Amino acid sequence: MQPAYYENLEEIQNKYWAMLNDAVTNRNSPFRIPVFICADQNEIDGRIVVLRKSDRENNLLQFHTDFRSSKINILKKNNNASLVFYDKEEKIQLRVKVDCIINNKNSITDESWKKTQHISRRCYLTDDPPGTISSDPTSGMISKLEDFDYTMEQSEEGYKNFTVIQCKIKSVEWLYLAAKGHRRAKFDIEKKQTSWLVP
């Protein structure tokens, strides 16, 4: 028996938003760690990010990064990017095209920073930016940070590097792999168009 979303565009949207919403809090969800791809001319870069917010009403996805990360400079030049999600068990892939908004030291970062746990804040307390060349294997953290020997108050120093990337969805391409026959659809948010595609 095929699922409700096999040949129903509305059910497809309900399904992928349910998966995205679940991924924000479910650490075991494959959708929690999509591949984020950004590019500026010849500089094309991809990495895994952690999905921190899913907002269907505003067609928005969100993740955190360090303001000193190389992706920030790329996004400043070209804010068009893509997120790729894949769930092996569900056999569902999403390719999401987005416009990125960089938030640093503003109300958006204030709200997210307050929810960021003590254990996670140390990532933003390193002296050197992510990607800095090192002569030895390193976490980039001084031993106090590695041992979590810092107070919540001391962790506030990391706020200046803490950055929230808001991804405004332009389009979503859905692919469902099924033995009977794959199904592919596109949801163009900007043009307000939905269509079936040949897989």
C-alpha positions in Angstrom: 0.0 0.0 0.0 1.4 3.4 -1.0 1.5 6.3 1.5 -0.9 9.2 1.3 1.8 11.4 -0.2 2.6 9.1 -3.1 0.3 11.0 -5.5 -0.9 14.0 -3.5 1.0 17.3 -3.6 -0.7 18.6 -0.4 0.2 15.4 1.5 3.8 15.7 0.3 4.1 19.2 1.8 2.5 18.0 5.1 5.0 15.1 5.2 8.2 17.0 4.6 7.2 19.8 7.0 6.4 17.2 9.7 9.9 15.7 9.1 11.6 19.1 9.3 9.7 20.1 12.4 10.6 16.8 14.1 14.3 17.2 13.1 14.6 20.4 15.2 14.2 18.4 18.4 14.8 14.8 17.4 18.6 14.2 17.5 18.0 10.8 15.7 16.3 12.4 12.7 18.3 12.2 9.5 16.8 15.6 8.5 18.5 17.1 11.6 21.8 17.3 9.7 21.4 18.5 6.1 24.1 19.4 3.7 24.4 23.2 3.3 25.9 24.3 0.0 26.9 27.9 -0.9 29.0 29.3 -3.7 30.6 32.5 -5.0 31.9 32.2 -8.6 34.6 29.5 -8.4 34.4 29.0 -4.6 31.8 26.3 -4.0 31.5 24.9 -0.5 29.4 22.4 1.3 29.1 21.1 4.9 26.8 19.5 7.4 24.8 21.9 9.5 22.4 21.3 12.4 18.8 22.3 11.8 17.7 24.6 14.6 14.4 25.9 13.5 11.6 25.0 11.0 8.9 27.5 10.4 6.2 26.5 7.8 4.2 29.7 8.2 7.2 31.8 7.1 8.9 29.2 4.8 12.0 29.5 6.9 14.8 27.1 8.1 17.5 28.1 10.5 21.0 27.0 11.7 23.8 28.4 13.8 27.4 29.1 12.8 30.5 31.1 13.8 30.7 34.6 12.3 34.3 33.9 11.5 33.5 30.9 9.4 34.4 31.0 5.7 30.8 30.5 4.7 30.0 34.0 6.0 32.2 35.7 3.5 30.7 33.5 0.7 27.1 34.4 1.8 28.0 38.1 1.9 28.8 37.9 -1.8 26.0 35.5 -2.8 23.2 34.8 -0.4 21.7 32.1 -2.6 22.3 28.6 -1.2 20.9 25.1 -1.1 20.1 22.6 1.7 19.9 18.8 0.9 18.1 16.4 3.2 17.9 12.7 2.9 16.2 10.1 5.1 17.3 6.5 4.1 14.5 4.8 6.0 11.7 7.0 4.6 13.5 7.0 1.1 12.8 10.8 0.9 15.2 13.5 -0.4 14.6 17.2 -0.3 16.6 19.8 -2.3 15.8 23.2 -0.9 16.8 26.4 -2.6 17.1 29.4 -0.2 18.0 33.0 0.3 20.2 33.4 3.4 20.1 36.1 6.0 23.1 36.5 8.3 22.2 37.5 11.8 24.9 38.6 14.2 24.4 40.5 17.4 20.7 41.3 16.9 17.3 40.3 18.2 17.4 37.0 16.2 20.7 35.9 17.7 19.7 37.2 21.2 16.7 34.8 21.2 18.7 31.8 20.0 21.8 32.5 22.2 19.6 32.4 25.3 18.5 28.9 24.3 22.0 27.7 23.6 23.3 25.4 26.3 26.4 25.9 28.3 28.0 22.8 26.6 27.5 24.2 23.1 28.6 27.8 23.8 32.3 26.8 24.0 32.3 26.4 20.2 32.2 30.2 19.9 34.9 30.8 22.5 37.9 29.7 20.5 40.7 32.2 19.9 41.2 31.3 16.3 38.5 31.2 13.6 37.2 27.8 12.3 39.5 26.6 9.5 42.7 28.2 10.9 45.8 26.2 10.0 47.4 24.4 13.0 50.8 22.7 13.4 49.2 20.1 15.7 45.9 18.2 15.9 43.6 20.5 17.9 40.0 21.3 18.9 41.0 24.9 18.8 40.0 25.2 22.5 42.2 25.8 25.5 42.1 23.0 28.1 39.6 24.9 30.3 37.1 24.8 27.4 37.7 21.2 26.6 37.1 20.3 30.3 34.0 22.6 30.4 35.7 24.6 33.1 33.9 27.9 32.4 30.9 29.5 33.8 27.7 30.5 32.0 28.7 34.1 32.6 32.2 33.5 31.0 30.5 31.9 28.0 28.8 35.2 27.2 32.2 36.2 25.5 31.2 33.8 22.7 28.1 35.7 21.8 30.0 38.1 19.5 30.9 35.1 17.2 27.5 33.4 17.5 25.6 33.7 14.2 22.1 32.6 13.1 21.6 31.9 9.4 18.0 32.2 8.4 17.2 30.4 5.2 14.2 31.8 3.4 12.8 29.0 1.2 12.5 29.8 -2.5 11.7 26.3 -3.7 11.6 22.6 -2.6 12.2 19.6 -4.8 10.9 16.3 -3.3 12.0 12.9 -4.3 10.4 9.7 -3.0 12.0 6.4 -3.9 9.5 3.6 -4.3 9.7 0.1 -5.8 6.4 0.7 -7.8 7.9 3.9 -9.3 9.6 7.0 -7.8 7.8 10.2 -7.4 9.2 13.7 -7.8 7.6 17.1 -7.3 8.6 20.8 -7.1 7.1 23.4 -4.9 8.1 26.9 -6.1 7.3 29.2 -3.2 8.3 32.4 -5.1 6.0 31.7 -8.1 3.4 29.9 -6.0 3.5 26.9 -8.4 3.5 23.2 -7.7 4.3 20.5 -10.3 5.1 16.9 -10.7 8.5 16.1 -12.2 9.9 13.0 -13.9 12.1 11.4 -11.3 
